[in-house]
Amino acid sequence: MTRRVGKAKKTVGDIVAERLQTGSSNGSGGTENRITRLEVEFEYVRKDLDEIKSDTRGILVKLASVPTSNKLFGYTATVAALAVAIIGVLSYVGKLG
């Protein structure tokens, strides 16, 4: 990968190679500290993913109760048919009287 990072214009590959050699991002070692930090950060990511999953389930439940376009078309057709029927009945009653 040739993407440049920061003011030093190092490639991502250069940064990865440097961190593998030194064991840290600042050159002072501390691989164990970095691993611990990554584990803690992973726990936060995991909690966020669980929250996203929960929110998605809630959205899907709400979405299931929203009428589809077919249902809306059916409702509209029913109302139109009732209106035509009422107009027909009223015109028929008007002719009788």
C-alpha positions in Angstrom: 0.0 0.0 0.0 1.5 3.4 -0.9 -0.7 5.7 1.1 1.2 8.4 2.8 0.7 9.2 6.5 1.6 12.3 8.5 4.2 14.9 7.9 7.1 12.4 7.5 5.5 11.0 4.3 6.0 7.5 5.4 4.1 4.7 3.7 1.8 2.5 5.7 4.2 -0.3 5.0 7.1 1.7 6.4 5.1 2.3 9.6 4.1 -1.3 10.0 7.7 -2.5 9.5 9.0 0.0 12.0 6.4 -1.0 14.6 7.2 -4.7 14.0 10.9 -4.0 14.6 10.4 -1.8 17.7 7.3 -3.4 19.2 5.5 0.0 19.7 4.4 3.0 17.8 6.9 5.3 19.5 9.9 3.1 19.4 10.2 2.4 23.1 9.0 -1.2 23.2 6.0 -2.1 25.4 4.4 -4.8 23.3 2.5 -6.1 26.4 1.1 -2.6 27.0 0.0 -2.3 23.4 -1.7 -5.8 23.5 -3.5 -4.8 26.7 -4.6 -1.6 25.2 -5.9 -3.4 22.1 -7.8 -5.9 24.2 -9.5 -3.0 26.1 -10.3 -1.2 22.9 -11.7 -4.5 21.4 -14.0 -4.8 24.4 -15.4 -1.3 23.7 -15.9 -2.2 20.0 -17.6 -5.4 21.0 -20.0 -3.5 23.3 -20.7 -1.0 20.5 -21.5 -3.9 18.0 -23.8 -5.5 20.5 -25.6 -2.1 20.9 -25.9 -1.8 17.1 -27.3 -5.3 16.9 -29.9 -4.5 19.5 -30.9 -1.2 17.7 -31.1 -3.1 14.4 -33.5 -5.6 15.9 -35.7 -2.8 17.2 -35.7 -1.1 13.8 -36.7 -4.4 12.1 -39.6 -4.9 14.5 -40.9 -1.4 13.8 -40.4 -1.8 10.1 -42.4 -5.0 10.1 -45.5 -3.1 11.3 -45.2 -0.4 8.6 -47.7 -1.1 5.7 -46.2 -2.0 2.4 -47.0 -0.3 -0.9 -49.3 -3.3 -1.7 -51.3 -2.8 1.5 -51.5 1.0 0.8 -52.7 0.3 -2.7 -55.3 -2.1 -1.3 -56.5 0.5 1.2 -56.8 3.1 -1.5 -58.7 0.7 -3.9 -61.1 -0.2 -1.0 -61.8 3.4 -0.2 -62.4 4.2 -3.9 -64.7 1.2 -4.4 -66.7 2.2 -1.3 -67.0 5.8 -2.6 -68.2 4.5 -6.0 -70.7 2.2 -4.2 -72.0 5.0 -2.0 -72.4 7.4 -5.0 -74.2 4.6 -6.9 -76.6 3.9 -4.0 -77.3 7.6 -3.5 -78.0 8.1 -7.2 -80.3 5.1 -7.2 -82.1 6.3 -4.1 -82.4 9.8 -5.8 -84.1 8.2 -8.8 -86.7 6.4 -6.7 -87.7 9.5 -4.8 
